[in-house]
Amino acid sequence: MTQSDYELDVRPILAQGGEPFGAVMEAVATLAPGQNLCLLAPFKPVPLFHVLGQRGFEPTAREIGNGDWEVIFRPIAGRQDSAVAERDSATDRTSDIETWPESVVELDNRGLEPPEPMVRTLEGVEALSPGETLAALLPREPVFLFEELERRGHLWRGAFEPEGHYRVVIRRG
């Protein structure tokens, strides 16, 4: 018996200025074994391809009009359990922060639309030499960015600032 897809429309969340990553991860956590996640978004959510790929899902994306996208994330048989175990055993990505050098690059990505803050930050990190740091101001907590930084072997630390934006400092691995 084939299960119907779990459909999640993140367009209203993004239209209200929210961050849909938590809703996506909650949806993934509630999927039955073998069930697909059907995601509707106002752009092609490329960063999510890698995040859910690490959790054992393969994306199939198609544009559905007006710039909106439908992405079906299909579980890859036998990959989901090992991906979760690998993620859970990851080391602390914020260790040894007292010895970090001053940031050589400061980025203000607060006025950009998703996924540009993440793309611009990753481009800045990749331009650094190993051990150098970059600081970035972001409009919200960059949960997709954290996954990508971990995959690339970089360290980070960050927090919300009193003004409401998120400041992250990244050390190139």
Salt bridges, closest charged atoms under 4 A:
ASP9 OD2 - ARG11 NH2 2.78
GLU19 OE1 - ARG140 NE 3.96
ASP68 OD2 - ARG11 NH1 2.88
GLU70 OE1 - ARG62 NE 2.93
ASP88 OD1 - ARG87 NH2 3.05
GLU106 OE1 - ARG167 NH2 3.57
ASP108 OD2 - ARG110 NH2 2.63
GLU126 OE2 - ARG152 NH1 3.14
GLU126 OE2 - HIS154 NE2 3.07
GLU126 OE1 - ARG172 NH2 3.83
GLU147 OE2 - ARG55 NH2 3.18
GLU148 OE2 - ARG151 NH2 2.57
GLU148 OE2 - ARG152 NE 2.76
GLU161 OE1 - HIS165 NE2 2.86
GLU163 OE1 - HIS165 NE2 3.96
